[in-house]
């Protein structure tokens, strides 16, 4: 999703036939190709006090939209780099993104630790 629900959502027509990601105009922002641009923001962001069953159903529906999106990877990386605290972005919920970020941090720490060990052994 492109914007949190408290901001206005620009809805743009997305052509039925899109060029593959590798053929997209590299000057255009990734979100111009996002499938979610034509869906309701409510699908990607929880209303206040949403019951668990409703939330899970809504998130699965949002993930189905993401699954067919040609810029899902770009959207996911945007949400991880920002980091976006709410909503479904790039096929991941906020909780799933926190898990990905924690794994990345652990991996980075392990790589740094291994690199220090290699330098110490070589020195």
C-alpha positions in Angstrom: 0.0 0.0 0.0 1.2 3.5 -0.8 0.0 5.7 2.0 -1.4 5.3 5.6 -5.1 5.7 5.9 -4.9 9.2 7.5 -3.4 10.6 4.3 -5.4 11.0 1.1 -5.1 8.2 -1.3 -4.6 9.0 -4.9 -6.4 6.4 -7.0 -5.0 5.9 -10.5 -6.1 3.6 -13.3 -3.6 0.7 -13.7 -3.6 -0.8 -17.2 -4.8 -4.4 -17.3 -1.6 -5.4 -19.2 1.5 -4.2 -17.5 5.1 -4.5 -18.8 7.2 -6.9 -16.9 9.2 -5.3 -14.0 12.5 -5.4 -15.9 10.9 -3.5 -18.8 9.3 -0.7 -16.7 10.4 2.9 -17.2 13.3 3.2 -14.8 12.5 6.9 -14.3 9.0 6.2 -12.9 8.6 5.6 -9.2 8.0 1.9 -8.4 4.6 2.7 -6.9 3.1 3.8 -10.2 2.8 0.1 -11.1 1.4 -1.0 -7.7 -1.8 -3.0 -8.0 -3.0 -1.6 -4.7 -3.4 1.8 -6.2 -6.8 0.8 -7.4 -7.9 -1.0 -4.2 -9.4 0.5 -1.1 -6.9 1.6 1.6 -9.1 -0.2 4.2 -7.9 -3.6 2.7 -4.3 -2.8 3.7 -4.8 -0.9 7.0 -6.7 -2.1 10.0 -9.7 -0.1 11.3 -9.5 0.6 15.0 -10.5 -2.2 17.3 -10.8 -4.7 14.4 -11.7 -8.2 15.7 -8.9 -10.8 15.2 -10.9 -13.0 12.7 -11.7 -9.9 10.6 -8.1 -8.7 10.7 -6.8 -12.1 9.5 -9.3 -12.3 6.7 -8.6 -8.7 5.6 -4.8 -9.3 5.7 -5.1 -12.5 3.6 -7.2 -10.5 1.0 -4.5 -7.8 1.0 -1.8 -10.4 0.5 -3.6 -11.9 -2.5 -3.6 -8.4 -4.1 0.2 -8.1 -3.3 0.8 -11.6 -4.7 -0.2 -10.4 -8.2 1.6 -7.1 -8.0 4.6 -6.5 -10.4 6.3 -4.3 -7.8 5.8 -6.4 -4.7 9.5 -6.7 -4.0 10.1 -3.0 -4.3 7.1 -2.3 -2.0 8.4 -4.8 0.6 11.9 -3.2 0.6 10.4 0.2 0.9 8.3 -0.9 4.0 11.4 -2.5 5.5 13.7 0.4 4.9 11.2 3.1 6.2 10.2 1.1 8.3 6.4 1.2 7.9 4.8 0.4 11.2 1.3 -0.3 10.0 -0.5 -2.1 7.2 0.2 -4.8 4.6 3.1 -3.8 2.4 4.8 -6.1 -0.1 2.7 -9.0 1.0 3.9 -8.7 4.7 2.0 -7.5 7.7 3.7 -5.2 10.2 4.4 -8.2 12.5 5.9 -10.2 9.7 8.1 -7.2 8.7 9.4 -6.9 12.3 10.4 -10.6 12.1 12.2 -10.0 8.8 14.0 -7.0 10.2 15.1 -8.9 13.3 16.4 -11.7 11.2 18.3 -9.2 9.0 19.8 -7.6 12.1 20.9 -11.0 13.5 22.4 -12.0 10.2 24.3 -8.7 9.9 25.7 -9.2 13.5 26.8 -12.7 12.7 28.5 -11.6 9.4 30.3 -8.8 11.3 31.4 -11.2 14.0 32.6 -13.7 11.4 34.5 -11.0 9.6 36.2 -9.9 12.8 37.2 -13.5 13.4 38.6 -13.9 10.0 40.6 -10.6 10.3 41.9 -11.7 13.8 43.0 -15.1 12.4 44.8 -13.6 9.5 46.5 -11.0 11.6 
